[in-house]
Amino acid sequence: MIEFKLPALGSDMEEGKLLEWKAKPGDKVKRGDVVAVVDTSKAAVEVEIWEEGTMHEWIVQPGETVPIGAVLALLLAPGENPETAVRPEIAPVRPAAAPAPVAAPAAAAPAPGARRRISPAARKHAEDLGVNLDAVEGTGPGGAVTVEDIERAAKAAPPRRSAPPLLGEEGKAVQPTLDRAAEMRRAIALAMSRSKREIPHYYLSETISLARAAAWLEAENARRPMTGRLLMAVLTLKAVALACKACPDMNGHFRDGRFAPSAAVHAGVAISLRQGGLIAPGIHDVQAKSLSELMRNLADLVKRARAGSLRSSEMSDPTITVTNLGEGGVESVFGVIYPPQVAIVGFGTIARRPWVEDGEVRIAPAVVASLSADHRASDGHRGALFLAEIARLLQQPEKL
Amino acid sequence: MDALELRKTVVEELMRIAPELEEGELAGSRPLREQVDLDSMDWLNFLVALHERLKVEIPEADYAKLVRLDDIVAYLKSKQA
């Protein structure tokens, strides 16, 4: 049988509330189908399945809140018979609502330099069950952490929840369900605190002339129908994705002490929500898409983000993030990396500036592009090459 | 469509893009983007909505003319004539 589990829909999510099933027992599903709708603190997310099968049994019912990794439903694999298929043992779901006190991370962390022995299976298991590896005592050979250790830890500890409960006046807990804005604030605080705690950021910036890109865009938009018009944000997005090919150490995930680069560029786009807050869902395979396609994707993504209707794959797998805070008028923005990603590229406002080229001063539209990158995955020199590559690509807009 | 109806249409489309807006808060004689938080995507969506509703073409080159609500209404009126 296939266990359909609640995926992590972004690093700022710890639990989700099942809103609705989109497949009932007996329904056939294929890869990429939406089978459930789950509410995170940020949005109602349509959760896709990545295996083919037949819905067999709902383990979690609409209205229930469960931690990441909890089994939501069981499905029959193709060819499996409901009479003979072995039903896996499923640990009862503990209510995720009871907040646990925050463990001081310093106390649980292993001594610097000490490498813990953890089998890949145990690591995977810990990830699935949401167990903090740092807090698990290993009982295997040489103190290695085994699958059994993980299971013991999962049973002993309530679901990991590092945010303290919100306290109102007189120390009374505030009803969090009432205030979505507060929930979102807390989710952002959680992810960004983790980023600043774990990721050694370094920061670079470069001012890029957009004279050629702007002239090209103007001519291009003049010949396009209004509904097919492009925005500069799409050109910069594509330039970032193509630059990732030249500098692969900016694109991917840092997990378990290692950086795993990604061949595809799934670019998270920071979208501010009108009611406050921020969400950064991704556009898939930006490196391989035309500007027209990216424009349609971006318009659709912004619309759905603001309507609170996103898909699980958009939330969980961005490999780099781009922020266009310059739209709000600031000259430059140095973003906070969204873990487990290793870089965020920021574009400031596009403004007319004096620009020296071929020994002459001209007026050119220019933008400050910035990079916040993870020093565990790359060095400043690589980051500089990456920004230079973005600048170079934007000088040949027709090739984007 | 007369100027009053045009203005109503423009405000309707604007509020679809920026639902937090309250109609009474909009001053027709002040730059729109000082009063409403519109990024370039919002702006384009706003103009495309007007284009689809009123069947007018709004070239990018004309953006500079569309600063205040009053300007937009006058512009659309001239396009319809």
Chai-1 contact restraints between the chains, C-beta under 6 A:
chainA,res_idxA,chainB,res_idxB,connection_type,confidence,min_distance_angstrom,max_distance_angstrom,comment,restraint_id
A,N221,B,E60,contact,1.0,0.0,6.0,A-B,restraint_1
A,M226,B,V48,contact,1.0,0.0,6.0,A-B,restraint_2
A,M226,B,H51,contact,1.0,0.0,6.0,A-B,restraint_3
A,T227,B,V48,contact,1.0,0.0,6.0,A-B,restraint_4
A,L231,B,S40,contact,1.0,0.0,6.0,A-B,restraint_5
A,R274,B,E20,contact,1.0,0.0,6.0,A-B,restraint_6
A,V302,B,M41,contact,1.0,0.0,6.0,A-B,restraint_7
A,E327,B,D39,contact,1.0,0.0,6.0,A-B,restraint_8
